[in-house]
Amino acid sequence: MFTEIKSVVRSLRRAPGYALTVVAMLALGLGASAALYRTVMDSMFYYRAYTDKGTLVRISSKSPESVFAANVFMGRFLAYRESAKSLAEIAGTTSEAGNLVLNGDPQAIYAVKVTTNYFSLLGVTPVLGRAFVPEEGQAGRERVMVLSHWFWKNRLGADPAVLGREFLFNEENYRVVGVLPAEFNPPLSMSGGAVYVPYVVPAVVADRDVFMGLNVVARLQAGASLEKTQAELRTLLPERGKPYARAMEKYLAVVEPLDAPAPFESVRRYELMQRTALAAVGCLYAIATVNAGGLMLVRMLKRRRELAIRFSLGGSRTEIFRLLMWEGLLLAGGAIVLGAVLANWLMPVLLSLAEEKSGSGSGSGWTGFSLEPGAIGLLAGLGVASGLGIAAAMTLVLSRADLADVMKDGSAGAGESRRTTWLRGGLVVVEVALAVVLLAGAGLMLRTFQQLQDVKPGFDPTQRYQARIDQTKLSSLTPAMRQEKINQVLERLRAVPGVSGVGVTSTMSSEYFSPWQNLQIAGAGDAANAPVQAQGVAVSADFLEVLGVPLKAGRTFGGMRPGDAPAVVINESMARAYFSGRDPRGEQLVLSAKEKWEIVGVVGDTRTLRHEAKPMFYYPVWLRGNMASQLVIRTAGAPGASFQKELRRAVYEVDPKLVLTDVFSVTRRMELEVSQESRALSLLKVLSGLALFLAVVGLGAMMAYTVAQRRGEFGIRLALGATVESVQWLVLRRGLVLVALGVTAGLSLAWVLARFLEALLFQTKGHDPLTYGVVGMLMLLVALPACWLPARRAASVDLAKLLRAE
């Protein structure tokens, strides 16, 4: 073995250019895979921290009137847990916002309240400490918490002494008992949080809590099917005979695999982004491996006479494989080391720059990036697999060759066999095709992002912040008392330095359209008493002015107070849809026989970046006692670094039970709306650029080798009267034909795969001919120098030197 390794090392030392090139090619593919380890693992093994995922299911309630699933009512959860024969175990979760005091400052976090068997049911083991024990699900003993790995690492500095530490959360002291592994991802149908705390399940559900629900996950008994389990759960209806049974009867139990597709568009886009990333990394890795294999094939062809002699003298396929294996493993070892360097330093820089160019640099996860142990394992595994795979392929190619032909091919002046010519050409076509697929994906995402950037939201997002104020703990107060508390919060926020206005609303622009029921228009014309499909939004008197929504006609709610005549303002979409071009002011919206609101104004449309404006009307928040929770805060200029901390402190001082969460600049919130598109674009830009580089290098190497092998033929052609231009064209034509074949194959494959990308596209067709045409031309233009330089060398053969060599 050592003799073989020494022989391989000596051979590589005689060809340093070849060795360094192969190492660099493999390192690019390996480095990209390692840098995107978390994305790759979340794509392939999102639930990798779980045990026996195949028996886990999610349970929900579904009404035929809605496309979205609802939580499981508490009474049904208790019935399932006690009586369902098909379930081995069942757990539930819910989430709440809270103030966790850290170093004297209130930190708004989301806590997931889970039944104490939640982590054991999933098979998740904390990396520090323990999960919950059954006793901690009892009232008075639930003041313990398990930290998410992200919170422990980023907020607590990965403090190894965190176990036993107490934090003030929602005005109660909680003791840390465990830290979750970094690999843990919550089920996509359930909320994740910074911390997890026990949920105290009531023994009996009070009438006031019957509609309270849980997100439910369960493990099936051995042999239980989804259909059987669902049929059984639909028979367990503990509300029978109760006054509220009729309101619940339309909600039917639904049992689905844990990884069943989610109905939410945002979740589907996230899943598609993960799969796109996996496919893109796979393409780049394949290009790097094909490129390295092509270079090793070129080297093997140069040594084919030596290797053929070994075969003819009795050498076995195993012996030849060992030689190629050690060469492949030594090169792969160098690629692993260089790949780790690229993954830890170059790839984060490239991806950060790409995200900044895409407008998503804020909040980038690449700052302070370091390779995880799993990423290092992936790097090493792929490197060894690449080296062995290439060696095996080369051995197979050589062992199938005709020894007489190989000996002939190795003679002076001989070219190469047609089989090897086709093989190397095929490798070039494959890597060009894969590079074109990545370029096409990047082109489609670039078109999409440009379209999204041109969307106007209908208001001025600059110098405005959005936040949510959680009022769950105020639910026991009367509407008037809640409104008074919110008024105190608004006044306190207005006093924060730099704040020039604060408004409150029940909802900001949403991708989900929720029209009010039984809404009509009273008045003259065709619209009288006609049903109206419009979404109602509760707002404070100055909200529209604070957000910067333009007034088109009439007035808004400025100066109005509780007790004034009910008034409503509609948007332009509603005016166009229901008033046929006439002035809607003075007409009335009918909510019921006793409730009519006068239309006093028309404002401009607001929309999300992806969804068109829908008919909408605004009404004063006090009209229905709504728990409006969305804040818009306008600033006089650029706020300081402590601005968000000052906002949270102001709310906390009014009432520690109130939690200010999700504080973003409105501009940042708009970026988050298209964060998956932005990430896909950034990733595809970087990976397609690297793929283009690898494809051009592979093409250039192939063309250079072809010229070297055919220099005798070119010399004879020139001696017989061929022109320099004709020889150059001969070489150039072969290279361009291969590139054209690769472009054709790549565009055809991209055309087929584009339908999987359509959920991320916006106002861009997956089969956009302009994008495909530009990608094809770009590939041809970039490949032209790689073909032209070897063509020039082919036409500069020295005939005298060639004849002396012969």
N, C-alpha and C positions, 0 to 999 in steps of 0.2 A: 504493500500500500504506500509506504513512504517513498519507494522508488518511483511509483506512478505520480505521486504528488510533486516530487522533485522535477520529474520530466515535464509536467504541466507548467510548473513555475518557470522553468528555463524557457519553455516555449512562449509563455506570455511575456517574459522579459524581452524577448526578441521582437515582440509586436506590441509596444506600449501604447501606440495610438489606438489600435484595435481594442485593447483591454480597457483603456480609459473611456472610450466611446460606449462600449457595451455597459460598463458600470454606470455611466451617466444616464443612458437611456432607461435602464431598469430602475435607477434611483428616482427618476421623475415619476414613474408610475407607482412605485412603492411609497414614495414620500407623499403623494397626493392621497393615496389610500389611508395612510397612517394619520395624516392631518385631519382627515374627515372621518376618523374612526367612529366618533359618536353618531354622526349622521348615518354612516353605513350600518352601524349596529342597530340604530333605531329603525332603519328601513327593514332590515332582515330579522332582527330579534328584539322588537320593541318590548316584549314581555320577558326578556331573558332573566330577570331576577325572580321570576315566578317558578313554582314547582308544578309539574304536570298540568300545563296550561290547557291541554285538550279537554279536560273535564270541567273547566271553569265557564260559567255563563253569566250573562247579565239579565236581570229581570226588570221589566218596566211595565207601565200601564199605557194602553193605547186606546184613544177614542177615534171612531171612524171620521169624526169631524175635523181631525187635526192630522197633519203629516208628521208632527213631532211626538215623541214618546214623553210620558209624564212619569214622575216618581211613583213609587209604590206607597199607597196609603199606610199609615202606621198600623192600623188594625189588621190589614192584610199581611203586613210583614210579620206581625206576631203569629198570625194563623199559619203562614208558610213555615215559620221556624218550628212551631209546635206540632204541625200535623202533616206536612208534605212528605210523603214516603219516597219521592223521587230525588229529594235533596239530601246530600250527606251533611251539608253545612251551609249556612247562609249568613251574610254580613251586610251591614248598611252603613252609609256615610251621608253626611250633610256638611255644609261649610258655612263659616261665618267670618266676617271681618272683625278685627279687634286691635286694640292698642297694646303693644308689648313695649314696656319701658326698658330701653337699653342705654346704659350710661347716662341716665337722667332724661333722655329724650324719648317721647312716644314714637314708636315705629308702627305704622299701619301695616298689618300683615293679614293674610288669609290663613285661618286655621281650619283644618278638616277634622270634623268630629266623627269618629269611627267606633263601631262596636268593637269590643276588646278582642274579638277573634279575627278581625280584619286581616292583619298581617300573617297570622298563622294559617288562615284559610288560603291566602295567596301563596304561601310558602316563602315569604320574604323574611330574611334574617338580618337584623341590624348589624352594622359593622362595629358599632360601639354599644355596649350595654345590652338592653333587651327590649322586646316589644311589650305590649300591655298584658296584664294577667286578669283573669275573670273578676277578681275582687275589685279592680279599679273601674268596673262598670257600674258600681253602686254609688248612690248619692252620698256625697261627703268624702269619697275616696278617689274621686276622678281628677284631682289636681296634679296630674302628671302629664308630661309631654314627650313625644318623640320628634326629633328634629329632622327635617329634610337635609340631605347632604349639601344641597346648594346653600341653604341658610347657614348651616354649620361652617361651611368653608368661606363664604363670602361675607357674612355678617359677624361671625365669631372667630374668624381667622383660623379655622380648623383646630380649635383649642382641644387638646387631648384630655384635659381635666374638666370637660364640660359636664360630665355625669355627676348628678347630685346638685348641680347649680340651680338656683331658683330665679325665676323671672316673674315680674309683675305683668300679668296678662289679664285684661278686662277687670282690673282692680282686684285680682285674686293672685296669690302666689302659686306658681306651677313649678314642679321639680322635674328636671330633665332625667329621663331614664334610658334613653337610647338615641342613636343616630342611624338613619337609613343609609343603605349603600348607594353609591353614585349611579348604579345601573337601574335603580328602581324608577319606573315610570308608572304613574297612576293609570288605571283603565281610561281609555279615551272617552268613555261615556261618563266619567266621573271627574270631579274637581281635584286638582292638586293644590298643595298649600306649602307655606313655609314651615309650619309645625302641624303635628297631629296630636289630638287630645281624645280621651275616651268619651263616648256618647252614652249617656245613661238612658237605657231603654225603659220606658214605663211599663209596669206590670199590667196596668189597665189604661186604656186611652180615654181621656176625658172628652166629653162632647165637643168642647171648644177646639180640640186638637185633632179631630177626626180627619181633616183634610191635610194635615201635616204629612209630608212624605219623605222617603229616603231613596237615595241611589243604592241599588241593591246588586250585589254580586254573590254567586253561589257556586258550590261544587256539586256536581251530579253524583248520584249513587252509581256504582258499577252496573253497567247494562242499561241504565236509564237513557232514553232518547230525548231530544228536544221536543218532539211532538207529544210524547207521553207526558213529559213534565209540564208542558204548557196546558195540556188538557186537564191535568190534575189541579193545577193552580187555579184554573178558571172555575173550579167547583168550590173552592174555599172562599166563601163570601161571608165574613163575620158580621157585615153590616145588615144582613137580612133582618127585616122586622124593625129596623131603626128608621127614624124620620128622614134621615139623609140617604137612605138606601137608593132611592130613585135617582138622585144626583150622581151617585157613584156607579150605577149599573152599566152605563155606557163605556166605562173604562175596563178593558179586558187585559188580562195578564199576557205579556209577550216574553218569551224566552228565546234568547239569541246567543250565539257564540260570543265570547268576550271580544274577539277581533272582528265582529261583523261590521260592515260599513256604517259609519255614523250618518245621520240625516242632515247634519249641519254643513252648510257650504264651506265655512271656515275650516272645519275639521277635514273635509275632503281635500281642500287645497293643501292643508298641512301634510296629509298622507301622500298626495301627489308630489309635493315638493321633496319628500323623503325618497320616494321611488325614483324621481328624476335625478336626484343627487347620486343615488346608488348606480343608476344606469350610466351616468356621466363618468363617475369614477371607474366603473367597469370598462367603459370604452377606452379611457386613457390608459388604464393598466393593460388592456389587450393590445393597444397600439405599441406601448413600450415593450411588451413581451415579443410581439411580432417583429418589431424593429431589431431587438437584441437577437432574436432567433435568425433573422435575415443576415445580420452581421456574422453570427457564428456559422451560418451556412456558407457564406462567402469564404470564411477562413477554412472551413472544412473542405471546400472545393479546391482551395489552394493546396491542401494537404491530402487530397483524395488519393494520389498515387501512393503516398506513404501508408495510408490506412488500408488501401487495397492490397498492398504487399503484405501487410499484417494478416489480412484475411487469407490471402493465397498461401501463406506459410503456416496456416493452421490456427490463426488467431480466431477466437470465438466472438460472437456478438456481445457476450458479457464483458470480455476484456476491453473491447472497443468502447462499450458503454461506460466502463469505469473511467477510462481516460477522459471521455467527454463529460462524464459526471463530475469529476474533480475539477475540470476546467469551469464547468457551469457553476459549481458550488463556490469556487474561489471568486469568480466574478460576482456571483450573487452576494457573497459576504461583503465585498467592497460596496456593492449597491445598497446593502442594508445599512451600513455605516453612513454612507452619503445620503441615503434616503431619510435617515433619522435627522440629519442636519437640515435637509430641505424641509422636512415636515415641521420641525420645531422653529425654524427661522424664516425660510423663504416663503412657504405657502401661507402662513398667517399674514405676512406683509402683503403678498399679492391679493389675498382675499379681502384684507382690510381696505386696500386701495380701491379694489373693485366695488366694495360696498359704498365707499365714500363717493365714487363716481356715479353710483346708482341712487344716491340720496339717502342711503340707509346706514351711513357710517356711525351715527349716534347709537350708542348701545351695542356696538359690535362686540361679539363674544371672542374676538381674536386678541384683545389686549391682554397681555400677561399669559398667553397661551403656553401650555407645556404638555408634552406627550403623556398620555395615561399609560399605566402598565399594560392594559389591554391593547393599546395601539402599538406598543413595542412588540407585543406578542404577534399581533397581526402582521406587522412589518417583517418580522423574522420568518413567520410561516409562509407568507407570500413569496419572500425572497428565496427560500429553500425550494418551494414548489416550482418557482420559475426556473431555477437552475436545473432541477431534475427533469422538469417537463421538456425544456429545450434540448437537454442531452438525450433524452429518450427519443424525441422526434428526429434529431440528427442521426442517431444510430439506426433508426428504422429506415430513413432515406438511404443511408449508405449501404445497409445490408441488402436492400432490394436492387441495388445497382448491378449491372452486368460487369464482372471484373475485367473482361477483355475491353469493353468500351471505356472503363475507367482508366486502364493502363494506356489506352490510345489517347484519351482526353489529356492525360498527363504528359504526353510527349511534347517536345519543343514545337512551338508554333501552333499547337492545336488550340481550338476554342473550347467550348463546353457543349455538353450534350443538350439535345432539345428538351429532355425531361427537366434538367436543372434550370434551364432558361425559363421554362414555363413556371417552375416552382418559385423561383425568385420573383418573377413578374407577378405571380399570384399574390405573394406576400405584400408587394407594393400596392396592388389594387385593394387588398383588405385594409391596410392601414390608411390609405387615402379615403376609402369609403367610410371608415369609422370616424376619421377627422371631419369629414363632410357632415355626418350625422350630428356631431357636436356643434359644428358651426351653424347648421340649420336651426338647431334648438336655440342657440344663442341669438340668432337673427330674429326668430319669432318672438322671443322674450324681449328683445330690444324694441321691436315694433310695438309690443304690448305696453312696455313701460313708457314709451313716447306718447302713446295714446292716453295713458293714465295721467301723465304729467299735464296734458292739455285740458283735462276736466276741470271745470270751475265749480267749486262747492256751493256757490251762492252767497257766501259771506267772506269777510276778511279774516283769515286765520292768524295774522301776525299779531304779536303782543297779546295773545289770549291763551289762557290755560284752562284745561278741562279737569274736573275731579268728580269723585262720587262721595257723597256723605251717607254713610250707613246708619240708618235709623232703627235697626231691628230692636234694639234695646228700649226704644220709646213706644213700642207697639201697644203697651198697656195704657198710654195716655190718650186723652180725647183728641179729636182732630184739632180743636182750637188750641189745646196745650202744646201739641206737636208743632203747629204753625208758629206759635209764640217762641218756641225753642229755636226753630229754624231762623226766625227773624233775628234772634240774638246772635246766631252764628253769622248771618249775613252782615250785621252791623260790626261784629268783631273783625271779620275778614276785610271789610272796607277800611278798617283802621291800620291794617298791615302796611308798612311803608312800601310805596311803589304801586299799590293797587288803586286803580281809577274807577272800577266798577265791578259789581258782582251780580250775577243773575242765576236763577235756579229754574230747572225744567224737569219734567218727568222722564224725558228721554231725549238724547241727541239723535242725529240722523242715524238710522239703523238699516241694515240690509234686509230686515224682516218687516213686511208691511202688515200691520195689524189694524184693519178697519173696525170702526165702532159698529155695533149691531143696532138695527132699528132706527137708523138716522135718516131724516127726511128734511126737505126744504119746504118752508111755508112761503107762499107768495104767488104772484101771477106768473103766467107763462108755462112752457112745457115742463119745467122742472118742478112745479108745484106737486107736493106729496109723493114725489118719486123717491125711491130708495137711493141712498148715497153711500158710496164706498170711499170713506176717507178716514185717515188716522187722526185722532185727537191728541194734542200735546198740551199739558198744563205748564204754564210759565209764570214767573214773577212779572210784576208790572213793567220792569225795565229790561227784561231778558233779551228781547229782540234788538234793542239798541246796543246792549253790551256785546252781543254776538256780532253785530254789524250786518244784520239782515236788512236789505234796502226796502223802504216803504214805497209801494207803487201807487196807492190810492187810499184816501181816508186817513185814519189815525190808528195808533196802537193802544197800549194800555197805560201809557205814561200818565201819572197823576191819579189813577184809579185806586180805590181802596175797597176792602170788604164792606158789603152793604150797598155798593153801587149797582145799578141795573146790569144784569148779565150781558156781556158782550163777547164777541168772538172775531178773530182775524183769520182770514183764509189765505192760502198761497195761490200763486198764479195757476198752477196745475188744476186746482179745484175750481178756480174761476172759469178756466177754459172748458173744463169737463162738464160743468153743471149750470153755467149761466149764459152760454151761447153768445158771448161777446158783449152782453149788456152789463151795466154797473151793478154788482151784487150788494152794494151798501144799502142798508135799510131792510133787506130781506132777513129771514129768520131760519135758523137751524132748529128742527124739532127733535128733541131727545125723548120726549114723552108727552102725554096729553097735557101735563101741567108744567113742562119745562121747555121753554123756548129762548134761544139766545140770538140777539141781533148781530148781524154782520156789520162791523164798523170800519173795516179796512182790508186792504189786500197787500201782501208782502211778497217779495221774491221767493223763488223756489230754493230750497236747500237739498242737498243730496250727498250720498257717499260717493267715493271715487268710482265704484263699480256699478252702482245702481242708480237708475234714473229717478228723478223726483216723482213722487206720487201725490195725489190729492191729500191735503193736510190742512187742519185748522188748529189755531192756538186759542186757549182760553185761560183766564186768570186762575192761578193755582188754588185760590181759596174757594172757588165755586163748588168743588166736590171734595174738599178735604184731602186731596191727594198727598201721599207721602213723596213729594217730588225730591229726587235725590241727586240729580246731576247739576253740577255747578259749572258756570263759565266765569272766569276771572280775567278781567282786562287790566293790563298794566300800563303805566305811563311810559315805560321804556324797558330796556333789557334788565330783568331782575338779577339780583346777586346770587351767589352760590348757595346761600342759606335760605333762599326764598321758600322752597317747599317745606323745609323744617319749620319756618315761621308760620306757614299756613296750618300745618298739623298742630303746632303748639297752640295757635289761636282757637282751633276747634276743641282741642283737649281741655283748654281752660274754661270754655263755656260748659262742657259736660264731658267727663271722661268716658261716658257710655257712647258718645258719638265718635265715629271713626272716619277720617278723611283718607280715602284710598284712590288708587289709579290716577295720580296727579301727573298729567302730561301737558306739554304745550299742545295746542290744537294742531299745529303743524306736525308735531311728532305723532299725534294720534292719527293723522291722515297717512303718515308714512307707515304706521303699524297696520292700517287697513290693507296695504299691499305689501306687507313684509314678506310673505311667501313668494310673491312675484319678484321682489327685489333680491331675495336670497337666491332664487333660481337663476336670475340674470347674472348676479355676481359670480356664482359658481360656474355657470356655463361659459362666461367670458374667460375666466382663468383657465379652465380645463380645455376649452376649445383652442385657446391660444397655445397652450402647451402641446395639444394634439397636432396643431398645424405645424409647429416647430419640429416635432418628432417625425411627422410624415415627410416633411421636406428633407430632413437629414437622411431618413431611410431611402428616399428616392435618389438623393445625391450619391449616397454610398453605392447603391445598386448600379447607377449609371456609370460611376467611376470604375467599378469593377468590370462592367461590360466592356468599357473602352480598353481597359488593360488586357482583357482576354482576347480582344479582337484586333489588337494593334497590328498583327501580321496581315490580317485581311485588309485593314485600312491602307497599309503600306503598299500592298499589291494593287489595290484599286487606284491609288494615286500614281503608281508606276505605269499603269495601263491607260492613264489619261483622264481619270476621274478628277473633277474639280474639287477644290477645298470646300466650296459651298455644298456640293452634292454629298460629300462625306459628313459634313456637319448636319445637314438635313436628315441623313440616314439615322444618325444617333438621336437627334432632337425628336424626330418623328416617333421613334420607339418610346421615348420617355413620355411624350405627350399622349400617345395612345394609351399607355398604362394609366396616366392621370385621368384621361377622359373616361376610361372604363371605371376607375374608382369613383369619379364624380357621379357618373350615371348610377352606379350601384348604391352609392351613399345617398343620393337624392331620392332614389326609389325606396330605400329603407326608411329614410326620414319621412317620406310621404305616408308610409304605412304606420309609422310610430307616432305621427303628429296627433292622431286622434286621442292618444293618452295624455297629451299635453294641453288639450283644449280647455280644461277647467281652470288653468292658469292664464289663458289668453283673454284679451279684452279688445274688442273691435278689431281683431286680427284673425284671419282664417288660418287654420292649421295647414292648409294647402295653399299658402300665399305664394303666387308665382313670382312676384317681385323679390321676395326674400330668397327663394330658391335660386333664382337667376343670379342674384348678387353673390350668393355663396359659391355657386359653380364658377363664376368668373373670378372670384377672389382666389379660389383654390388653383385655378389654371394660371393666374398671374403670378402667384407666389411660387408655384412649381417651375415656372419658366426658367429662372436663373439656375435652379438645381439641374435642369436638363441642358442648359446652354453651355455652362462651364465645362462639363465633360465632353460636349460636342466640339468645342474649340480645341480641347486637348487631342481629340481623335484626329483632327485635321492637321496637327502639327507633328506628325510622325517623322522621325529622322530616318530616311531610307538607307543611308550608308551604315548607320549604327545597327539598324534592323538586319541588314544583310550580313554584317559581320557576326551578329549574334546567331543567325541561322547557320 
